[in-house]
Amino acid sequence: MITRLKPLTIANWDAMPADDGYRYEIIEGELFVSCSPGLTHQRVAANLTFLIFWFLKENPIGEAVPTPGLVLSEHSGVIPDLVVFLNEQAETIVTGERLTGPPALVIEIVSPGSANVRRDRVAKLQLYSKHGVREYWIVDPGNRTVEQYVGHGSSLNLLETLHEGDAVSSSALPGLSCPLSQILRRI
Protein backbone atom coordinates (compact mmCIF):
# COMPACT_ATOMS: atom_id res chain seq x y z
CA MET A 1 0.00 0.00 0.00
CA ILE A 2 1.32 3.43 -0.96
CA THR A 3 0.70 6.21 1.51
CA ARG A 4 0.34 9.59 -0.09
CA LEU A 5 1.38 12.58 1.97
CA LYS A 6 -1.07 15.43 2.26
CA PRO A 7 -0.15 18.50 0.23
CA LEU A 8 1.53 21.25 2.21
CA THR A 9 -0.46 24.36 3.01
CA ILE A 10 0.21 27.99 3.82
CA ALA A 11 -0.04 27.03 7.51
CA ASN A 12 2.93 24.69 6.95
CA TRP A 13 4.75 27.52 5.12
CA ASP A 14 4.19 29.83 8.08
CA ALA A 15 5.84 27.27 10.38
CA MET A 16 9.07 27.12 8.35
CA PRO A 17 12.18 28.95 9.60
CA ALA A 18 12.52 32.50 8.38
CA ASP A 19 16.17 33.10 9.18
CA ASP A 20 18.14 29.98 8.28
CA GLY A 21 19.50 31.17 4.91
CA TYR A 22 17.05 29.14 2.81
CA ARG A 23 14.08 30.22 0.74
CA TYR A 24 11.02 28.00 1.23
CA GLU A 25 8.22 27.99 -1.31
CA ILE A 26 5.17 25.79 -1.67
CA ILE A 27 3.82 25.26 -5.17
CA GLU A 28 0.62 23.23 -5.46
CA GLY A 29 1.35 21.60 -2.10
CA GLU A 30 4.97 20.65 -2.93
CA LEU A 31 7.90 22.11 -1.02
CA PHE A 32 10.72 23.81 -2.94
CA VAL A 33 13.84 24.85 -0.99
CA SER A 34 16.64 26.96 -2.40
CA CYS A 35 19.76 28.59 -1.01
CA SER A 36 20.11 32.33 -0.64
CA PRO A 37 20.77 33.89 -4.04
CA GLY A 38 24.36 34.61 -5.10
CA LEU A 39 25.95 37.94 -5.98
CA THR A 40 25.08 37.80 -9.70
CA HIS A 41 21.44 37.16 -8.84
CA GLN A 42 21.42 40.02 -6.32
CA ARG A 43 23.03 42.45 -8.77
CA VAL A 44 20.43 41.68 -11.42
CA ALA A 45 17.67 42.03 -8.81
CA ALA A 46 19.06 45.41 -7.71
CA ASN A 47 19.28 46.62 -11.32
CA LEU A 48 15.69 45.59 -12.08
CA THR A 49 14.39 47.04 -8.84
CA PHE A 50 16.09 50.37 -9.55
CA LEU A 51 14.82 50.55 -13.15
CA ILE A 52 11.24 49.69 -12.24
CA PHE A 53 11.18 51.83 -9.08
CA TRP A 54 12.42 54.79 -11.15
CA PHE A 55 9.74 54.18 -13.80
CA LEU A 56 7.02 54.00 -11.13
CA LYS A 57 8.29 57.17 -9.47
CA GLU A 58 7.83 58.99 -12.77
CA ASN A 59 4.61 57.09 -13.58
CA PRO A 60 2.81 56.39 -10.27
CA ILE A 61 0.54 53.62 -11.56
CA GLY A 62 1.59 50.93 -9.11
CA GLU A 63 4.12 49.60 -6.65
CA ALA A 64 7.13 47.32 -7.03
CA VAL A 65 8.04 45.01 -4.16
CA PRO A 66 11.18 42.87 -4.03
CA THR A 67 10.91 39.33 -2.58
CA PRO A 68 7.42 39.53 -1.12
CA GLY A 69 5.51 36.61 0.25
CA LEU A 70 2.93 35.89 -2.45
CA VAL A 71 0.04 33.59 -1.56
CA LEU A 72 -1.98 32.35 -4.52
CA SER A 73 -3.97 29.55 -2.87
CA GLU A 74 -4.12 27.45 0.29
CA HIS A 75 -1.42 25.23 -1.25
CA SER A 76 0.79 27.81 -3.00
CA GLY A 77 2.99 30.45 -1.41
CA VAL A 78 6.10 31.73 -3.20
CA ILE A 79 8.74 34.42 -2.90
CA PRO A 80 9.28 35.98 -6.33
CA ASP A 81 12.33 38.16 -6.92
CA LEU A 82 10.20 41.19 -7.82
CA VAL A 83 6.50 41.86 -8.29
CA VAL A 84 4.57 44.87 -9.47
CA PHE A 85 0.94 45.42 -8.62
CA LEU A 86 -1.12 48.28 -9.97
CA ASN A 87 -2.83 50.89 -7.81
CA GLU A 88 -6.25 49.43 -8.61
CA GLN A 89 -5.08 46.02 -7.36
CA ALA A 90 -3.77 47.27 -4.00
CA GLU A 91 -7.04 46.88 -2.06
CA THR A 92 -7.48 43.27 -3.11
CA ILE A 93 -3.89 42.04 -3.26
CA VAL A 94 -2.28 43.58 -0.15
CA THR A 95 -3.25 41.53 2.91
CA GLY A 96 -1.25 42.22 6.05
CA GLU A 97 2.41 41.47 5.39
CA ARG A 98 1.78 39.48 2.21
CA LEU A 99 0.34 39.76 -1.23
CA THR A 100 -2.65 37.46 -1.77
CA GLY A 101 -3.54 37.46 -5.40
CA PRO A 102 -2.01 37.73 -8.82
CA PRO A 103 0.07 40.86 -9.37
CA ALA A 104 0.34 42.54 -12.77
CA LEU A 105 3.99 41.54 -13.25
CA VAL A 106 6.15 38.85 -11.65
CA ILE A 107 9.90 38.67 -12.27
CA GLU A 108 12.07 35.68 -11.42
CA ILE A 109 15.84 35.61 -11.83
CA VAL A 110 17.14 32.14 -12.59
CA SER A 111 19.88 30.91 -10.29
CA PRO A 112 22.33 28.25 -11.47
CA GLY A 113 21.23 24.63 -11.11
CA SER A 114 18.71 22.43 -12.89
CA ALA A 115 16.30 22.45 -9.92
CA ASN A 116 16.19 26.27 -9.98
CA VAL A 117 15.66 26.34 -13.73
CA ARG A 118 12.82 23.77 -13.54
CA ARG A 119 11.15 25.63 -10.69
CA ASP A 120 11.12 28.99 -12.52
CA ARG A 121 10.47 27.74 -16.06
CA VAL A 122 7.97 24.98 -15.29
CA ALA A 123 6.42 25.01 -11.78
CA LYS A 124 6.18 28.78 -11.38
CA LEU A 125 5.14 29.37 -14.99
CA GLN A 126 2.26 26.92 -14.48
CA LEU A 127 1.39 28.45 -11.10
CA TYR A 128 1.36 32.03 -12.37
CA SER A 129 -0.66 30.98 -15.43
CA LYS A 130 -3.23 29.17 -13.30
CA HIS A 131 -3.75 32.14 -10.99
CA GLY A 132 -4.00 34.91 -13.59
CA VAL A 133 -0.68 36.77 -13.39
CA ARG A 134 -0.76 39.17 -16.35
CA GLU A 135 2.92 39.11 -17.20
CA TYR A 136 5.93 37.01 -16.17
CA TRP A 137 9.60 37.65 -16.91
CA ILE A 138 12.29 35.03 -16.46
CA VAL A 139 15.68 36.72 -16.33
CA ASP A 140 18.52 34.34 -17.09
CA PRO A 141 21.89 35.95 -16.23
CA GLY A 142 23.83 32.90 -17.43
CA ASN A 143 22.37 33.14 -20.95
CA ARG A 144 21.98 36.93 -20.74
CA THR A 145 18.32 36.73 -21.77
CA VAL A 146 14.85 37.71 -20.60
CA GLU A 147 11.90 35.50 -21.50
CA GLN A 148 8.71 37.51 -21.49
CA TYR A 149 5.42 35.68 -21.00
CA VAL A 150 2.07 37.45 -21.28
CA GLY A 151 -1.40 36.39 -20.28
CA HIS A 152 -3.52 35.06 -23.10
CA GLY A 153 -6.81 33.62 -21.97
CA SER A 154 -6.10 31.37 -19.00
CA SER A 155 -2.38 30.90 -19.64
CA LEU A 156 0.90 32.74 -19.92
CA ASN A 157 2.44 32.39 -23.36
CA LEU A 158 5.97 33.21 -24.42
CA LEU A 159 5.85 36.56 -26.21
CA GLU A 160 9.58 36.75 -26.91
CA THR A 161 13.05 35.95 -25.70
CA LEU A 162 15.14 39.11 -25.53
CA HIS A 163 18.92 39.25 -25.78
CA GLU A 164 21.59 41.80 -24.98
CA GLY A 165 21.00 44.82 -27.20
CA ASP A 166 17.22 44.48 -26.79
CA ALA A 167 14.94 46.27 -24.34
CA VAL A 168 12.04 44.65 -22.54
CA SER A 169 8.77 46.58 -22.40
CA SER A 170 5.60 45.66 -20.59
CA SER A 171 1.94 45.60 -21.47
CA ALA A 172 1.23 45.66 -17.73
CA LEU A 173 3.31 48.85 -17.34
CA PRO A 174 2.74 50.93 -20.49
CA GLY A 175 5.76 53.08 -21.31
CA LEU A 176 8.28 50.93 -19.43
CA SER A 177 11.39 50.04 -21.41
CA CYS A 178 14.31 48.31 -19.68
CA PRO A 179 17.43 47.76 -21.81
CA LEU A 180 18.93 44.35 -21.09
CA SER A 181 22.33 46.02 -20.93
CA GLN A 182 21.07 47.88 -17.83
CA ILE A 183 19.41 44.82 -16.30
CA LEU A 184 22.55 42.71 -16.78
CA ARG A 185 25.22 45.31 -16.04
CA ARG A 186 28.03 44.40 -13.61
CA ILE A 187 27.60 40.67 -14.07
C-alpha positions as CSV (number, residue, x, y, z in Angstrom):
1,M,0.0,0.0,0.0
2,I,1.3,3.4,-1.0
3,T,0.7,6.2,1.5
4,R,0.3,9.6,-0.1
5,L,1.4,12.6,2.0
6,K,-1.1,15.4,2.3
7,P,-0.2,18.5,0.2
8,L,1.5,21.2,2.2
9,T,-0.5,24.4,3.0
10,I,0.2,28.0,3.8
11,A,0.0,27.0,7.5
12,N,2.9,24.7,6.9
13,W,4.8,27.5,5.1
14,D,4.2,29.8,8.1
15,A,5.8,27.3,10.4
16,M,9.1,27.1,8.3
17,P,12.2,28.9,9.6
18,A,12.5,32.5,8.4
19,D,16.2,33.1,9.2
20,D,18.1,30.0,8.3
21,G,19.5,31.2,4.9
22,Y,17.1,29.1,2.8
23,R,14.1,30.2,0.7
24,Y,11.0,28.0,1.2
25,E,8.2,28.0,-1.3
26,I,5.2,25.8,-1.7
27,I,3.8,25.3,-5.2
28,E,0.6,23.2,-5.5
29,G,1.4,21.6,-2.1
30,E,5.0,20.6,-2.9
31,L,7.9,22.1,-1.0
32,F,10.7,23.8,-2.9
33,V,13.8,24.8,-1.0
34,S,16.6,27.0,-2.4
35,C,19.8,28.6,-1.0
36,S,20.1,32.3,-0.6
37,P,20.8,33.9,-4.0
38,G,24.4,34.6,-5.1
39,L,26.0,37.9,-6.0
40,T,25.1,37.8,-9.7
41,H,21.4,37.2,-8.8
42,Q,21.4,40.0,-6.3
43,R,23.0,42.5,-8.8
44,V,20.4,41.7,-11.4
45,A,17.7,42.0,-8.8
46,A,19.1,45.4,-7.7
47,N,19.3,46.6,-11.3
48,L,15.7,45.6,-12.1
49,T,14.4,47.0,-8.8
50,F,16.1,50.4,-9.5
51,L,14.8,50.5,-13.1
52,I,11.2,49.7,-12.2
53,F,11.2,51.8,-9.1
54,W,12.4,54.8,-11.2
55,F,9.7,54.2,-13.8
56,L,7.0,54.0,-11.1
57,K,8.3,57.2,-9.5
58,E,7.8,59.0,-12.8
59,N,4.6,57.1,-13.6
60,P,2.8,56.4,-10.3
61,I,0.5,53.6,-11.6
62,G,1.6,50.9,-9.1
63,E,4.1,49.6,-6.7
64,A,7.1,47.3,-7.0
65,V,8.0,45.0,-4.2
66,P,11.2,42.9,-4.0
67,T,10.9,39.3,-2.6
68,P,7.4,39.5,-1.1
69,G,5.5,36.6,0.2
70,L,2.9,35.9,-2.5
71,V,0.0,33.6,-1.6
72,L,-2.0,32.4,-4.5
73,S,-4.0,29.6,-2.9
74,E,-4.1,27.4,0.3
75,H,-1.4,25.2,-1.3
76,S,0.8,27.8,-3.0
77,G,3.0,30.4,-1.4
78,V,6.1,31.7,-3.2
79,I,8.7,34.4,-2.9
80,P,9.3,36.0,-6.3
81,D,12.3,38.2,-6.9
82,L,10.2,41.2,-7.8
83,V,6.5,41.9,-8.3
84,V,4.6,44.9,-9.5
85,F,0.9,45.4,-8.6
86,L,-1.1,48.3,-10.0
87,N,-2.8,50.9,-7.8
88,E,-6.3,49.4,-8.6
89,Q,-5.1,46.0,-7.4
90,A,-3.8,47.3,-4.0
91,E,-7.0,46.9,-2.1
92,T,-7.5,43.3,-3.1
93,I,-3.9,42.0,-3.3
94,V,-2.3,43.6,-0.2
95,T,-3.2,41.5,2.9
96,G,-1.3,42.2,6.0
97,E,2.4,41.5,5.4
98,R,1.8,39.5,2.2
99,L,0.3,39.8,-1.2
100,T,-2.6,37.5,-1.8
101,G,-3.5,37.5,-5.4
102,P,-2.0,37.7,-8.8
103,P,0.1,40.9,-9.4
104,A,0.3,42.5,-12.8
105,L,4.0,41.5,-13.3
106,V,6.1,38.9,-11.6
107,I,9.9,38.7,-12.3
108,E,12.1,35.7,-11.4
109,I,15.8,35.6,-11.8
110,V,17.1,32.1,-12.6
111,S,19.9,30.9,-10.3
112,P,22.3,28.2,-11.5
113,G,21.2,24.6,-11.1
114,S,18.7,22.4,-12.9
115,A,16.3,22.4,-9.9
116,N,16.2,26.3,-10.0
117,V,15.7,26.3,-13.7
118,R,12.8,23.8,-13.5
119,R,11.2,25.6,-10.7
120,D,11.1,29.0,-12.5
121,R,10.5,27.7,-16.1
122,V,8.0,25.0,-15.3
123,A,6.4,25.0,-11.8
124,K,6.2,28.8,-11.4
125,L,5.1,29.4,-15.0
126,Q,2.3,26.9,-14.5
127,L,1.4,28.4,-11.1
128,Y,1.4,32.0,-12.4
129,S,-0.7,31.0,-15.4
130,K,-3.2,29.2,-13.3
131,H,-3.7,32.1,-11.0
132,G,-4.0,34.9,-13.6
133,V,-0.7,36.8,-13.4
134,R,-0.8,39.2,-16.4
135,E,2.9,39.1,-17.2
136,Y,5.9,37.0,-16.2
137,W,9.6,37.7,-16.9
138,I,12.3,35.0,-16.5
139,V,15.7,36.7,-16.3
140,D,18.5,34.3,-17.1
141,P,21.9,36.0,-16.2
142,G,23.8,32.9,-17.4
143,N,22.4,33.1,-20.9
144,R,22.0,36.9,-20.7
145,T,18.3,36.7,-21.8
146,V,14.9,37.7,-20.6
147,E,11.9,35.5,-21.5
148,Q,8.7,37.5,-21.5
149,Y,5.4,35.7,-21.0
150,V,2.1,37.5,-21.3
151,G,-1.4,36.4,-20.3
152,H,-3.5,35.1,-23.1
153,G,-6.8,33.6,-22.0
154,S,-6.1,31.4,-19.0
155,S,-2.4,30.9,-19.6
156,L,0.9,32.7,-19.9
157,N,2.4,32.4,-23.4
158,L,6.0,33.2,-24.4
159,L,5.9,36.6,-26.2
160,E,9.6,36.8,-26.9
161,T,13.1,36.0,-25.7
162,L,15.1,39.1,-25.5
163,H,18.9,39.3,-25.8
164,E,21.6,41.8,-25.0
165,G,21.0,44.8,-27.2
166,D,17.2,44.5,-26.8
167,A,14.9,46.3,-24.3
168,V,12.0,44.6,-22.5
169,S,8.8,46.6,-22.4
170,S,5.6,45.7,-20.6
171,S,1.9,45.6,-21.5
172,A,1.2,45.7,-17.7
173,L,3.3,48.8,-17.3
174,P,2.7,50.9,-20.5
175,G,5.8,53.1,-21.3
176,L,8.3,50.9,-19.4
177,S,11.4,50.0,-21.4
178,C,14.3,48.3,-19.7
179,P,17.4,47.8,-21.8
180,L,18.9,44.3,-21.1
181,S,22.3,46.0,-20.9
182,Q,21.1,47.9,-17.8
183,I,19.4,44.8,-16.3
184,L,22.5,42.7,-16.8
185,R,25.2,45.3,-16.0
186,R,28.0,44.4,-13.6
187,I,27.6,40.7,-14.1
